[in-house]
Amino acid sequence: MINCNNGKKAHNDSAMIKVGRIRYNSWATETLSAADIYIFESELVHITKRHSKELGTIGMTSIDFVKFITSNYNEIRKGSGDSFWLVVRRNKTSNFAAIELTEISKRNNIYIVKSASPVNSKQ
């Protein structure tokens, strides 16, 4: 069982959890191949430690937050290097949330969550 939601160090840093899938997105500026999205348990621990206050205000755990974005993203943006951001934006002036993905295997079509960011309009 993972302990990422209480912010404890992951016992197995290589434990990967499937959190979603890239879907067909003809509307996106950047396009990505359809692929499964995974996150390492250690990254969930990091998200919990770094963003517990923001996540608490919206009533989500770190894994709930990541799954929410992978299910509801409405923008894809190019990140630095080979990374991409999946973004959930309500409108141009309100809150948004994002996760950064990196592709680790073109052959197996796998993306890994590299970072997550709950951002409000005051930041």
N, C-alpha and C positions, 0 to 999 in steps of 0.2 A: 504494500500500500504506500502511496506517496504521502509525504508530509509537507508538501510545498505550501499548502494554504495556512500553515501556522508559522511559516517563515524559518523552519528548521533546515539545517544543511541536509542536502540530499545524500542518502547513503550510497546511491548508485548513480554516479554522474553520467553513465551511459544509458540510463533508462529513458526511452523515448515514448511519448504519448501522442497518438493521433488526435488532432484537434479540428480537422476540417479538410476541405479540398478546394483547390482553385476551380472555379466553374467557367464556362464559356462567357466571355465578356466583350462583345463586339463594341460596346460603348466606351471602353476604357482607352485612355491615351496610350498607356503601356499595356501590352498584352503578354500574358504568360501562358505556357502550355498547361493543360489540365493536369493536375498532380495532387497527391496527398500532401497535407501539411502536418508536420510533427513538431513537438517541442521537447527539449530535454528537461528532466525534472529539475536540474540545477538552475535553469533559466526561470522556471516557475517560482523557485525560492527567491531568486533575485527580484523578480517582479513584485512578489509579496513584500519583501523587505523595503524596496524602494518606493512602492506606490500604495502601501497599505491604507494611508489616510484617504487618498482619492478613491480607491476601490471601496473602502468602507462607506463613503458618502453615497455611492451608487448601489451599494448592497451586493457587490459581486466579489467572488474569490478570484484569484489570479487565473485559474483555468477557465472559469466562467467568462471572464473578460476576453481572453484569447479566443475562446469558442464563439463568443458573440461577434467579434470582429470577422472571423473567418466565415461566419454565416451571413453577415449583413453588410459587408464592405460595398461601397458605392464609388470608390476611386482607387486606381492603382497608379502609384507614382514611382519613378525611377529613384533609387537611393544612391548611395555612394558605392563605387566598384560594381560588383555584380548583384547588389541587393535591390529589393523592391519594397515599397510600403503599401500595405492594404489599409485603406482609410475609410472610416465611417464618419460621414459629415452630415449633420442635420440641415444646415443652411450656411450661407457664407459668413454669418456673424456669430453663430453659436458654437457650442462645444463640438469637439471631434475627438476621435480615438484612433490609434493606429498601431499596427504591428509591422516590424521589418522582417522580411523573409530573405533567405539566401538559398540558392539551389545547390544541393550537395551531390546530386546524381542525375544527369540528363538521361542516362540509360534507364534508371528506375523511376524517373519522374517523382522526385521527393524534394519538398521544400522544408527548411527548418526555420522556426521562429528565432530570430537573432535578437530582437528587442521589442519592447512594447511601451506605449506611451498614452496614458489617459491625460488629455489636455483640456483645460477649460478656457473660456474666452478671456480670462484675466491673465493667463500666462503668455 
